[in-house]
C-alpha cells in the first residue's frame, strides 16, 4: 500500500470517483454521498430516496446499487476445542504465537484497559501508529491505544442506539472485547470466583499478535446489537489500508444468500488478492443445511461454525 504503484492507483481512482460523484449530483441533486470506499471495495455510501436509487444505474460507471442491509452479532469460541495449545508447542510456546501479525476485529469495540490488551514489554508499536481514534483523540482517558492495540476506529450508526452506547471504539456490550481476547488476548490469570470457583489462566490463540479494532456494531435501545453494510464496508476498507493480516468478523445475516447480490463478494476477492485472511462466523443456526450466515456463505472467506465437542 505504500508503494508508488498503489499510491498512483489510489490517486487515479479518487479522480474517477470525483467524476462519478459529479454525475450523481447532476442526476439526483438530493442524493448525499457520504463514505468513499477505495481499497477493498470501489464505491460509495449514498443517502438517497429509495424510489430514486435505481436511477443511479443509468450512469455508466455504476455497476450495482445495494441496499444498506442490517447485520446481527454472532458468537462462539474456545482455544481447547481448536487444539491451540498443540500449535503453541510447535511454535515454541504461546510467547511466540502470532508475533508480528496484525489481527483486525470488526465488532462492538474493545475495553482497552483490560489486562488482555495491555502493551507489555514484549510489544513494540510499529512506526507510524496508532491509527484512527487514538491518533485523533489522544487525550481520551477512557480509551487509550498502546504497543499492542495499534488501531481503533468506529463508524457512525444511521440508526438509534442505546442510551449507554458511546461514539468511540469503547466496547459497551462486551462481545468485541470477548472476541479480541479469544483472537489475541495476553495470557492472564483470572482470580478465584470471577468466572469459576478456582483461579485459572486464560489466553488468546495468538497472544503476541497486534490488535486493530473497528467498532461497526452498536447496542440498540431494545438490547439488540447490529451494524449496517455501509459501516462494515468502511471497516473492511480501513482494515486493508491499515495493513491487517487477518480480519475477524463475528456478524452476518441469514436472509440473503445470493452471492451475486452481495457487495462482499468483490470485497473478499480483493482482500484475498491482497493476501489478507478473512474469517467469518457461520452463525449458530445449525445443525440443519443452509444455516450458514452471509457473508460467511461466500467462498472467499474462512467460515467457522460452532461445535458441541
TARA-V330180 format. One line per field, one symbol per residue. ss: DSSP state (H for helix, E for strand, C for the rest). phi: phi as a letter, one per 40 degrees, with the letter a starting at -180 (. if undefined). burial: + if it has 16 or more other C-alpha atoms within 10 Angstrom, else -. A space follows every 50 residues. Layout:
ss->???
phi->???
burial->???
This chain:
ss->CCCHHHHHHHHHHHHHHHHHHHHHHHHCCCCEEEEEECCCCCEEEEECCH HHHHHHHHCCCCCCCCCCCEEEECCCCCCCCCCHHHHHHHCCCHHHCCCC CEEEEEECCECCCCHHHCCCCCCCCCCCCCEEHHHHCCCCCCCCCCCCEE EEEECCCCCCCCCCCCCCCECCCCHHHHHHHHHHCCCEEECCCCCCCCCE EECCCCCCCEEEEEECCEECCCCCEEEEHHHHHHHHHHHHHCCCCEEEEC EEECCCCCHHHCCHHHHHHHHHHCCCEEEEECCCCCCCCCCCCECCCCCC CEEECCCCC
phi->.ccddccccccccccccdcccccccccbdccbcbccbbbcabiacbcadd cbcccccccdcccabbccccbbcbaiaiccccgcdccddccghccbcgdg cbbcbcachaccccdcbcccccbbccdgbcbgdcccbcccccbbcacbcb babbbcccbcbccccbcaccccchcccccccccacccabccdgcbbdbca cbaccbccccbbbbcbbbccdcgcbaabdcccccccccccccgccbbcbb aiabccbcdcbbccccccccccccgccbbbccgbcccccfbccccccccc bcbbccacc
burial->-------------+--+--++-++---+--++---+++++++++++---- --+--+--------+----+++++++-------+---+-----+--++-- ++++++++++++---++++---+-----+++++++-------++++++++ +++++-+---+------++++++-+++++++++++++------------- -+++++++++++++++++++----++++++++++++++++-+++++++++ ++++--+----++++++++++--+-++++++++-------++++++++-+ +-++++---
